[in-house]
Every structure is written in C-alpha cells, then in structure tokens.
Amino acid sequence: MDVPVIVVGEPSLWRAIGFSLVAIVAVTWVWRVLDWVWFSPRRKERILRQQGFKGNSYTLMRLMFGDIKENSMVYAEALGKAINIHDPAAPRVMPFVHKTLQQYGMMNYFNFVVCFLFQGFLQ
C-alpha cells in the first residue's frame, strides 16, 4: 500500500497555501468594506437614536447618495417660490435643513442645533 507523502517543495501545497492567503485577505477586505459602508453607519444611527436624536434612517437607497436627492428636490421647490423681504431666510437658504428640523424637531444643547443627516458615505 502506497501512502502519499507531502513534500514541502510540492506545487500543490504552495498553491493551497497561496489560495488560503488570498481567501483570508479577500474575506478581511470584504468585511472591512461592509463595516465601513453598512455596519458602522447603522451602529452610529442606533447610538444617536438611543440618545434621543431623530433623523432620516440609513437605508440601502441612502447608501450611495445619502439625502442628496431629497435635498435637491426641496431646494428646487424653495427656489421656485417667491420670497418677501419680511419672510424668514432659513426656509430659502437652507430648505432641507429647515424641513428636517420642522419634521423631526431639534435638540438644543448649549444653543447648538443638533440633528443628523446622511450625505452618502460620509455621515
């Protein structure tokens, strides 16, 4: 009975080691990208909500573009309206922030307005 003996210099062993290293690097890279793109923002959102903050939730649609689509629609709507000299400037200058604060309210800590918005990959 012949028993196969693995020699250190055999190409199949080096190929298996190389494949294993490539697989480990690929899995690590995929995990880091998933953590950066999905898990970390969701974790931050959960922590902010536990602290009482309100805002738009992080979804797959907001993964790439954030609130930019909604921001541009609200901005175009605000530019289409006439403004009087006695009207407040905030709805015209920063319509998306104004709408978000109207929708979710504001938390005031030391006179700083606090809310969170998703702007694509950067929160």
N, C-alpha and C positions, 0 to 999 in steps of 0.2 A: 504494500500500500504506500503510495507516494503522498506525502503531506506537503502542501505548498509552503514554501518558506518566503517571507517577505524580506527583501534585501533593501537596505537604505537607499541605494542608488537606483532602484527600480522606478521607471517613469510614472506608473500608475499611482504610486504612493505620493509622489510630488504633485501629481495632478489633483489628487484628493485633498491634499493639504492646501493647495492653491485655491481650489474651489471652495473649501471651507472658509478660508480667509476672506475671499471675495464675498461670500454669502454673509459672513459676520459684518463686514464693512457695509454692505448694502442694507441689511436689516437695521443697523445702527443709524445710517443716513436717513432711511425712511422714517424711523421713529423720531429722529430729531426734527425732520420737516413736519411730520404730523403734530408734534408737540408745539412747534412754532406757529403753525397755521391754525390748528384747531383746539388742542387741549389747553394751551396756555391762555388764549383769549376767553375760553369758556370758564376756566378756573378764575380768571380775573373778574369776569362778569358775575359769577356766583358770589365771590367775596364782596364785590360792590353792592350786590343786592342784599346780602346779609347785613351790611352796614346801613341799609335804608335808602340807597341810591336807586333811582329809577332811570330807565332809558330804553333805547331800542335793543332787542335781543340779538345776539350774534348767530346768524343763520348761514346756510350754505350760499345764499344769494349775496350776503354781505361779505363773504369770504374774500372775493377779489376786489370789489369796488366799494365796499362799505356803504355809507349813506349818500354817496355822490349822486346817484340817480334821483333820489327823493330831494336832495339838496338843490339840484339844478332845476327840477320842476317847480319847487316852491320859490326859488329865486326868479325864474321866468314869470311866474304868476305875480310876484311882487313888483317886478319892473313894468308889467302891463297895467298896473293900477296908477291912477293919478294921485299925487300927494299934495296936500295943502301945506302951507307954511306953518300952521299950528298943529299939524299931526305929529305924533311921536316918530322919531327917526329909526328906532330899533327894528320895527317890522319891515322897513325898507332896506336898511343897511345890512342887517344880518337876519334875513327872514327864517332860515332854517333853525337857527339857534332860538330865535323868538318863538317859533312854532313848537319846538321841543320843550322849551320851558313852560309854555302855555299848556301843553299836553301832559307833561309829567310833573310839573311843579318844579320848585327849586329848593335846595337846601342851602342855607346861608350860614357859613362858618366864617366868622371874623370879616364879614362883608365880601366874601368871595362867593361868586355863584358857582355851584358845583353840580355838574351833570356829566354823563359820559356819552360819547358818540363814537361810532366806529368809522374810521376813514380808511378802509381797505386793510392792508396788512399791518398798518400802524394804528394803535388804539390811543 
